[in-house]
C-alpha cells in the first residue's frame, strides 16, 4: 500500500526533473542571446579546473595568476549581466512551489508540520484512497464541525483524544469510540485518518467486517502504521475464525509497539468485552475510551 510519504517522494522526484529541465532551458536561452556570457562562464570553469589541478599536483606557482584571472572574469560577467538586465540567478534552480519550497511540507500557525496542500493535493488524494477513504471524499477537515451532530463538546473531546493518541500523549494505544447510530462516529473516524495523513503519518481506515479480506502482506504492513481505525466493530464478527485470527494478530502487534489503534462501535465497551472472542476481549479490557 502506498503511503503519503511514498506519493510525496514520487512527486518531489518529478519536480526535481522538471526544475533541472527548466534550468537547462533557461541557461541555454540566456547563452543563446548573450554568447559573450557563455564564453565568460566557460572561461571561469576552465580557470577553476586549472586551480584544482594545481592543488592535486601540489604546484602553487600558477595559483596567484589564476586567482587574478578569475577575479577579472567575475567582473566581466557582472558587467554583462548588468548591461543586459539579466537575472543574476538565471543559472540557479527556481522552486516550483513557493509555499513549501518544494519540500512537500509546510507548517501551521501552531507549529505542526503538514503536507503542502498547494502542490501535494494529488498526493493527498492518492494517499486517502490508499488508506481506505475512497468513498469519503466529502468528509473533509475543512467541513468538519464538532456541533454538526448532538453534543459537539463530546465530539471535540473525542477528536482531541485521537490527536493525543497520535502525539503519544495518551496512556492507551488502543482506544474505543462508541456511540449510537447516526451519531457521527464514521465522520469523526475518517477525519481523524485524514488528519494523520495530512501530517505525513501512515493511517488506514477499514470496516471491521473487511478485516478477514486482508492478506498477510497487508497485515504485516498495517502492524507498523501510525494509526488504524477499525469502524463498525460488532462482537459477533469475531465468531468467524479468519476475522478473529487476523484481528488478534494485528492488535497483538500494535499493542506491543504502542501503535495508535481506534475501534469504533455502536455498542458499549462493556458489551464489546463480554461478547467478543476471548483473545480480542482480553485486549479490549485494556483499551481506553474516547
Buried (B, 14 or more C-beta within 10 A) or exposed (E): BEBBBBBBEBBBEEBEEEBEEEBEEBBEEBBEEBEEBBBBBEBBEEBEEBBEEBEEEEEEEBEEEBEEBBEEBEEBBEEBBEEEEBEEEBBEBEEBBEBBEBBBBBEEEEEEEBBBBEBBEEBBBBBBBBBBBEEBEEBEEEEBEBEEBEBEEBBEEBBEBBBBBBEEEBEBBBBBBBBEEEBBBBBBBBBBBBBBBBBBBBBBBBBBBBBBEBEEEBBEBBBEBBBBBBBBBBBEBBEBEEBBBBBBBBBBBBBEEEBBBBBBBBBEBEBBBEBBBEBBBBBBEEBBEB
